[in-house]
Amino acid sequence: MAFSRKYLVHYYEINNKRKLTLPNLIHYFEDMAIHHSSANGFPLEYYDEVGCGFMLLKWDIKILQWPLYNESVEIKTWPSSFKRFLANREFEVFNNAGIKIVEAHSVWLFADTNVRKPQRVPEEIYQGFQLTKESEKHFYMSEDISPLNEGTHKRKLIVQNYDIDTNNHVNNVRYIDWALICIPPDIVSGYVVSKVNVHYKKELYIGDEVEIISEVKSVENGLVSQHSVYNTDKDVCNIRLEWVLNENRL
C-alpha cells in the first residue's frame, strides 16, 4: 500500500529558476521513506535496536516537470519488492493538478550497521509492509554505471561532519551535491536535469579524501554528464545525469 504525504516547496529549496533543486527532491524521497517506515511500525529507533538498516544502492529517477517555488506537491512511495537482503522502493510526485511529474525507482541493501554486512530482510518487515515472498519475483536491479577514469573536470575535498547521516556514513544526497558543483555554470543556467542514475558502491566516512571526476557530452536531445567519486583508488559512487534545455521544461 502506498504512503502519501504533501510537501510545500520552500524558498530555501529552490534554484535561481525558482525550481526545486535535485538534492532537495532526493531529500524529499529520503524523508518519505523514513516517514513511511515509521508509520508501519519501524521508526529510526527500531533500526537502532536491531542494529540493522536500509542503505541506498541505486537511484533511477525520471523528471517530467520540476516542482516550482510555493507549489504543494504530493509524494507517494511504497516498497515493491524484498529479495533476501535487497529491496525496491518506488516514488511518484504529483503537482497541484494531480499530474505525475516525477517517478523514481530505488534499490536498497538491508545491512548490519555495526559490521556493515548484508542481512536478510526480517519477516516482521515483510509483514509490516504487507509484502510476501512472492514479491521477490518482481525485484528489479537497475543497471550499473561504468566508472570514469579520466574527465574534463576534477574536484578534491575531504568529508566533513555535516556530510554524515544516521548510518554514520556520507549521506546519499551529498554525492549528488558533489557532482553538481563540477557542472560548468553555463550548463546549470541553460539546462535542467531530466534523468538521474546513481550507483553507490562503497561508504565514505569523516576525514576520507575524495576526488570527483566529471565529463559532459552532447547528445541528440541535450547533454549527459557523468561523475565518478573516488577515495584514493577505490571507486565509491558513479552518477549519470541527463540534461535538457531549460526552455523545453516548465
Salt bridges, closest charged atoms under 4 A:
GLU13 OE1 - HIS10 ND1 3.31
GLU30 OE1 - HIS27 ND1 3.68
ASP31 OD2 - HIS35 NE2 3.43
ASP60 OD1 - LYS195 NZ 3.24
GLU90 OE1 - HIS105 ND1 3.00
GLU92 OE2 - LYS100 NZ 3.38
GLU103 OE1 - LYS100 NZ 3.04
GLU134 OE1 - LYS137 NZ 2.90
ASP144 OD1 - LYS58 NZ 2.47
ASP144 OD1 - HIS199 ND1 3.64
GLU150 OE1 - LYS154 NZ 3.75
ASP163 OD1 - ARG174 NE 2.62
ASP165 OD1 - HIS169 NE2 3.68
ASP177 OD2 - ARG174 NH1 2.73
GLU203 OE2 - ARG116 NH2 2.51
GLU203 OE2 - HIS169 ND1 2.62
GLU215 OE1 - LYS217 NZ 3.76
ASP235 OD2 - LYS201 NZ 2.88
GLU242 OE2 - ARG240 NH1 2.63
